[in-house]
Amino acid sequence: MLAVPESVEHSIRQTSVYSMQVSRLTARTPILILVAAMEGVRTGPYHIYNCGTKTSGVSTLIDTLIATLQPVLSDVSLRTSSPAYTTFFKNIAFAPNVYKILSNIATGAPFSPGPHGIKNAPFEAFGSPITPQFVCVTDHEQITWSLGAGGLGGTQIDAYVVCQNSPVHAFGIFGTRFLKNSIVLCPSFWTYAAIPTLSKSSCLTVDPHFNRFRENGRRLVNYQLWVILHELAHAYIYASTGVLSDVSTANDCMSLAASSAVSNAQNFVFYAANIRLGCTNFPRGGRPSFSGTVPIRGGSVELMEVYANTTLIAGSESQNASVYGGQFIGNKSTRRNVDLTNIVTPAPWPT
């Protein structure tokens, strides 16, 4: 995907408190009022708005995701780590963290919308706990928000413009009590296939010479199912830790240290996708660095990572984007708030 236009991104960074507005026509009605008036559909713990004939498709994705996460939760509960867990999270000591995020997604645990990534943010900046909600955009003026004080005046940002300028498949809007933890599904979201078939032939292959995946992993995860998992993982990671991280390819996710992997949304996607398919072929531990040299007979060869069919602009990933706390967070960017308590109530860690 492309980054949010520079002028928009710059404007977003000027404030961390703004109000989101949704409209079928041109009326600027706060989302809190209009969403209540719109015909929403509830699937499990999640609500779906403005998706029209595609509502049933979103419902199916949510139901499938919740079912898909059950064996993943079982895997992360093992007392010894599986090959998939070891590849994407490494240290079994972080298993409770991984379990908490996945469990919160599966149950739709509500959390307070607000600037969790801003240190010492005031209490009044946070809203009442709410489960993330899905909102489809198909045209201009359906979801807009203002950067003006109290959501009045100032620069107006249109979600449809963000979707079209990139193009972005989906993005989350979190970080302020006015935005109600919304995940926006863009028109291009529907260009992806919905749910991957259960076939091990889709598993990634490993280059034994370089001890890494042969490809960037897009083929495995470019599905609507994994896009919504990615955005939900962002939401609950941010609510729990204030950290935002977007490392996106399989080899880059695999190379993260355990402490970083548990804060990166795409690591959860690759982990779940591999468990779902029952993949068994993973790079071994002690992988070589992607930069530097590897000794060979008579000399050495320099490793250089090349991603096919991947465009990175302004450090953003090609699948989706996220807007948090009034900021667009690009690839490998993080914000941390170590002072705020974790307001997400996780499911109990199995004993």
C-alpha positions as CSV (number, residue, x, y, z in Angstrom):
1,M,0.0,0.0,0.0
2,L,1.0,3.6,-0.2
3,A,1.4,5.9,2.8
4,V,-1.3,8.3,3.8
5,P,-0.7,11.5,1.7
6,E,2.0,13.6,3.3
7,S,-0.3,16.6,3.8
8,V,-2.8,14.4,5.6
9,E,-0.2,12.6,7.6
10,H,1.3,15.9,8.7
11,S,-2.1,17.2,9.7
12,I,-2.9,14.1,11.6
13,R,0.2,14.4,13.6
14,Q,-0.8,17.9,14.9
15,T,-3.3,16.5,17.4
16,S,-4.2,13.3,19.2
17,V,-7.8,14.1,20.1
18,Y,-10.3,14.5,17.3
19,S,-13.8,13.2,16.6
20,M,-14.9,10.7,14.0
21,Q,-18.0,11.4,12.0
22,V,-20.0,9.1,9.7
23,S,-22.6,10.1,7.2
24,R,-24.6,8.5,4.4
25,L,-24.9,11.9,2.7
26,T,-23.2,15.1,3.7
27,A,-24.5,15.6,7.3
28,R,-21.6,15.7,9.8
29,T,-23.2,13.6,12.6
30,P,-20.8,12.2,15.3
31,I,-20.3,8.5,14.9
32,L,-21.6,7.8,18.4
33,I,-25.1,9.0,17.3
34,L,-25.2,7.9,13.7
35,V,-23.9,4.4,14.3
36,A,-26.6,3.9,16.8
37,A,-29.1,4.9,14.1
38,M,-27.6,2.8,11.3
39,E,-28.6,-0.7,10.8
40,G,-25.7,-2.7,12.4
41,V,-25.4,-6.4,12.5
42,R,-23.8,-8.2,15.4
43,T,-21.7,-11.3,14.8
44,G,-20.4,-12.9,18.0
45,P,-19.0,-9.9,20.0
46,Y,-18.4,-7.7,17.0
47,H,-20.7,-5.2,15.2
48,I,-20.7,-4.5,11.5
49,Y,-21.9,-1.2,10.0
50,N,-22.5,0.2,6.5
51,C,-21.5,-3.0,4.7
52,G,-24.8,-3.6,2.8
53,T,-24.9,-6.8,0.8
54,K,-21.4,-7.6,2.0
55,T,-22.4,-7.7,5.7
56,S,-22.9,-11.5,5.5
57,G,-19.4,-11.8,4.1
58,V,-17.9,-9.9,7.1
59,S,-20.0,-12.0,9.4
60,T,-18.6,-15.2,7.9
61,L,-15.1,-13.8,8.2
62,I,-15.6,-13.1,11.9
63,D,-17.1,-16.4,12.7
64,T,-14.3,-18.2,10.8
65,L,-11.7,-16.2,12.5
66,I,-13.0,-17.0,16.0
67,A,-13.2,-20.7,15.1
68,T,-9.7,-20.6,13.5
69,L,-8.2,-19.1,16.7
70,Q,-9.3,-22.0,18.9
71,P,-6.5,-24.5,17.7
72,V,-4.1,-21.5,17.7
73,L,-4.9,-20.9,21.4
74,S,-4.4,-24.6,22.1
75,D,-1.0,-24.5,20.4
76,V,0.2,-21.5,22.3
77,S,-1.0,-23.2,25.6
78,L,1.5,-26.0,25.1
79,R,4.2,-26.3,27.7
80,T,6.8,-26.7,25.0
81,S,6.7,-24.4,22.0
82,S,5.6,-25.8,18.5
83,P,7.8,-25.1,15.5
84,A,5.4,-22.4,14.3
85,Y,5.5,-20.7,17.7
86,T,9.2,-20.9,17.9
87,T,9.6,-19.4,14.4
88,F,7.5,-16.4,15.0
89,F,7.7,-15.8,18.7
90,K,10.8,-17.7,19.8
91,N,10.7,-17.7,23.5
92,I,8.0,-19.7,25.4
93,A,8.2,-17.2,28.2
94,F,6.2,-14.8,26.0
95,A,3.4,-17.4,25.5
96,P,1.1,-15.7,28.0
97,N,1.4,-12.4,26.1
98,V,0.5,-14.2,22.8
99,Y,-2.3,-16.0,24.4
100,K,-3.8,-12.8,25.9
101,I,-3.9,-11.0,22.5
102,L,-5.4,-14.0,20.7
103,S,-7.9,-14.7,23.4
104,N,-9.0,-11.0,23.5
105,I,-9.5,-11.2,19.7
106,A,-11.5,-14.5,19.9
107,T,-13.8,-13.1,22.6
108,G,-14.0,-9.5,21.4
109,A,-12.9,-8.1,24.8
110,P,-13.8,-4.4,25.1
111,F,-11.2,-1.9,25.8
112,S,-11.1,1.9,26.4
113,P,-10.5,3.9,23.2
114,G,-7.9,6.5,23.9
115,P,-4.2,7.4,23.4
116,H,-2.5,4.4,24.9
117,G,0.7,5.3,23.1
118,I,1.0,8.7,24.7
119,K,2.8,8.8,28.0
120,N,0.9,10.2,30.9
121,A,-2.3,10.7,28.8
122,P,-5.0,12.2,31.0
123,F,-7.8,9.9,32.2
124,E,-10.5,12.0,30.5
125,A,-8.8,11.3,27.1
126,F,-10.2,7.7,27.3
127,G,-13.7,6.6,26.6
128,S,-15.8,3.7,27.9
129,P,-14.6,0.2,27.0
130,I,-15.9,-1.0,23.6
131,T,-15.3,-3.9,21.3
132,P,-13.7,-2.9,18.0
133,Q,-16.4,-2.4,15.3
134,F,-16.1,-3.0,11.5
135,V,-17.3,-0.2,9.2
136,C,-17.3,-0.5,5.4
137,V,-16.7,2.5,3.1
138,T,-17.8,2.6,-0.5
139,D,-17.9,6.3,-1.3
140,H,-16.9,9.8,-0.1
141,E,-18.4,11.4,3.0
142,Q,-19.3,8.1,4.7
143,I,-16.6,8.2,7.3
144,T,-14.9,11.6,7.9
145,W,-13.2,13.1,10.9
146,S,-12.1,16.5,11.8
147,L,-8.8,17.7,13.3
148,G,-10.4,20.7,14.8
149,A,-11.0,21.1,18.6
150,G,-13.9,19.0,19.7
151,G,-14.2,17.6,16.2
152,L,-15.5,20.9,14.8
153,G,-13.9,22.7,11.8
154,G,-10.3,22.2,10.8
155,T,-9.0,19.7,8.3
156,Q,-11.5,17.0,7.4
157,I,-10.1,13.6,6.6
158,D,-12.2,11.3,4.5
159,A,-11.7,7.5,5.0
160,Y,-12.6,6.9,1.3
161,V,-9.8,9.2,0.2
162,V,-7.4,7.4,2.4
163,C,-8.5,4.1,0.9
164,Q,-8.3,5.3,-2.7
165,N,-5.0,7.2,-2.5
166,S,-3.0,4.2,-1.3
167,P,-4.9,1.9,-2.1
168,V,-5.4,0.5,1.4
169,H,-7.3,-2.7,2.0
170,A,-8.2,-1.9,5.6
171,F,-7.1,0.3,8.5
172,G,-7.8,0.7,12.1
173,I,-8.6,4.0,13.8
174,F,-7.8,3.9,17.5
175,G,-6.1,6.2,20.0
176,T,-8.9,8.6,20.8
177,R,-12.2,8.2,22.8
178,F,-14.2,9.8,19.9
179,L,-13.3,7.1,17.3
180,K,-14.7,4.1,19.1
181,N,-12.1,1.6,18.0
182,S,-13.2,1.3,14.4
183,I,-11.7,-0.9,11.7
184,V,-12.4,0.5,8.3
185,L,-12.8,-2.0,5.4
186,C,-11.9,-0.3,2.1
187,P,-13.3,-1.1,-1.4
188,S,-10.0,-2.9,-2.3
189,F,-10.5,-5.2,0.7
190,W,-13.0,-7.1,-1.4
191,T,-10.4,-7.8,-4.1
192,Y,-8.7,-10.3,-1.9
193,A,-10.0,-13.9,-1.7
194,A,-12.0,-14.3,1.5
195,I,-10.8,-17.5,3.2
196,P,-7.8,-19.7,2.2
197,T,-8.4,-23.3,1.4
198,L,-7.1,-25.9,3.9
199,S,-4.2,-27.2,1.9
200,K,-0.6,-27.7,3.0
201,S,0.4,-26.9,-0.5
202,S,-0.1,-23.3,0.5
203,C,2.6,-23.5,3.2
204,L,5.7,-21.5,2.7
205,T,8.8,-23.4,1.6
206,V,12.3,-23.0,3.1
207,D,15.6,-22.4,1.4
208,P,17.9,-24.8,3.2
209,H,21.1,-23.0,2.0
210,F,20.1,-19.6,3.5
211,N,17.8,-21.1,6.2
212,R,14.9,-18.8,5.6
213,F,11.6,-18.7,3.7
214,R,11.9,-18.6,-0.1
215,E,9.3,-15.9,-0.4
216,N,7.9,-12.9,1.4
217,G,4.8,-14.7,2.6
218,R,2.1,-12.6,0.8
219,R,0.7,-15.7,-0.9
220,L,0.0,-17.2,2.4
221,V,-1.7,-14.3,4.1
222,N,-3.2,-12.1,1.4
223,Y,-6.8,-13.0,2.4
224,Q,-9.6,-11.1,3.9
225,L,-9.5,-13.4,6.9
226,W,-5.9,-12.5,7.8
227,V,-6.4,-8.8,7.1
228,I,-9.1,-8.6,9.8
229,L,-6.8,-10.6,12.2
230,H,-4.0,-8.2,11.4
231,E,-6.1,-5.1,12.3
232,L,-7.6,-6.7,15.4
233,A,-4.1,-7.7,16.6
234,H,-3.0,-4.1,16.2
235,A,-6.0,-3.0,18.3
236,Y,-5.4,-5.3,21.2
237,I,-1.6,-4.9,21.2
238,Y,-2.0,-1.2,21.2
239,A,-4.6,-1.3,24.0
240,S,-2.4,-3.6,26.1
241,T,1.0,-2.0,25.6
242,G,0.8,1.3,23.6
243,V,3.1,-0.3,21.0
244,L,2.5,0.0,17.3
245,S,4.6,-2.1,15.0
246,D,4.3,-3.1,11.3
247,V,6.9,-5.5,10.1
248,S,5.2,-7.4,7.4
249,T,7.2,-10.0,5.4
250,A,7.6,-13.6,6.7
251,N,11.4,-13.4,6.9
252,D,11.4,-10.0,8.6
253,C,8.7,-11.2,11.1
254,M,10.8,-14.3,11.8
255,S,13.9,-12.2,12.4
256,L,12.3,-10.1,15.2
257,A,13.4,-10.7,18.8
258,A,10.7,-12.3,21.0
259,S,10.1,-9.0,22.8
260,S,9.4,-7.3,19.5
261,A,7.5,-10.2,17.9
262,V,4.8,-10.1,20.5
263,S,4.1,-6.5,19.6
264,N,4.0,-7.0,15.8
265,A,0.5,-7.7,14.4
266,Q,1.8,-9.6,11.3
267,N,3.6,-12.2,13.5
268,F,0.2,-13.2,14.9
269,V,-1.1,-13.6,11.3
270,F,1.8,-15.8,10.2
271,Y,1.6,-17.9,13.3
272,A,-2.2,-18.4,13.0
273,A,-2.0,-19.1,9.2
274,N,0.7,-21.8,9.7
275,I,-1.2,-23.4,12.5
276,R,-4.4,-23.4,10.5
277,L,-2.8,-25.2,7.6
278,G,-0.7,-27.6,9.8
279,C,2.5,-26.4,8.2
280,T,5.6,-28.2,9.4
281,N,8.5,-26.8,7.4
282,F,10.2,-23.9,9.1
283,P,13.7,-22.4,9.1
284,R,15.9,-23.8,11.9
285,G,17.0,-21.8,14.9
286,G,20.1,-19.7,14.7
287,R,19.2,-18.2,11.4
288,P,21.8,-16.1,9.5
289,S,21.4,-12.4,9.4
290,F,19.7,-10.9,6.4
291,S,22.6,-8.5,6.1
292,G,26.3,-9.2,6.2
293,T,28.1,-12.3,4.8
294,V,27.8,-16.0,4.9
295,P,31.1,-18.0,4.6
296,I,31.4,-20.3,1.6
297,R,34.2,-22.3,0.1
298,G,36.8,-19.9,-1.2
299,G,35.2,-16.8,0.2
300,S,31.9,-15.4,1.3
301,V,28.7,-14.2,-0.3
302,E,26.7,-11.2,0.8
303,L,23.0,-11.7,1.7
304,M,20.6,-9.2,0.3
305,E,16.8,-9.4,0.9
306,V,14.7,-8.8,-2.2
307,Y,10.9,-8.8,-2.0
308,A,9.0,-9.5,-5.2
309,N,5.8,-7.6,-5.9
310,T,6.2,-5.5,-2.8
311,T,6.2,-1.7,-2.8
312,L,7.3,0.1,0.4
313,I,6.7,3.8,0.4
314,A,7.4,6.0,3.4
315,G,8.0,2.9,5.4
316,S,4.5,1.5,5.1
317,E,3.4,-2.0,4.3
318,S,1.6,-3.1,1.2
319,Q,-1.4,-4.7,2.9
320,N,-3.0,-2.2,5.2
321,A,-2.5,0.9,7.3
322,S,-3.4,2.0,10.8
323,V,-4.3,5.4,12.2
324,Y,-3.9,5.6,15.9
325,G,-4.1,8.5,18.3
326,G,-4.2,10.9,15.5
327,Q,-1.1,9.4,13.8
328,F,-0.3,7.2,10.9
329,I,2.1,4.5,12.0
330,G,4.2,3.0,9.2
331,N,6.4,0.0,8.9
332,K,8.6,-0.8,11.9
333,S,7.4,2.3,13.8
334,T,6.6,1.9,17.4
335,R,5.1,4.0,20.2
336,R,5.1,2.8,23.8
337,N,3.4,3.9,26.9
338,V,4.8,2.0,29.9
339,D,2.9,4.1,32.5
340,L,-0.7,3.2,31.5
341,T,-2.1,0.1,33.0
342,N,-3.5,-2.7,30.8
343,I,-7.2,-2.0,30.6
344,V,-7.9,-5.2,28.5
345,T,-9.1,-8.0,30.7
346,P,-7.5,-11.1,29.2
347,A,-8.9,-14.6,29.4
348,P,-7.2,-16.6,32.1
349,W,-3.9,-18.3,31.1
350,P,-4.5,-22.0,31.2
351,T,-3.0,-23.9,34.2
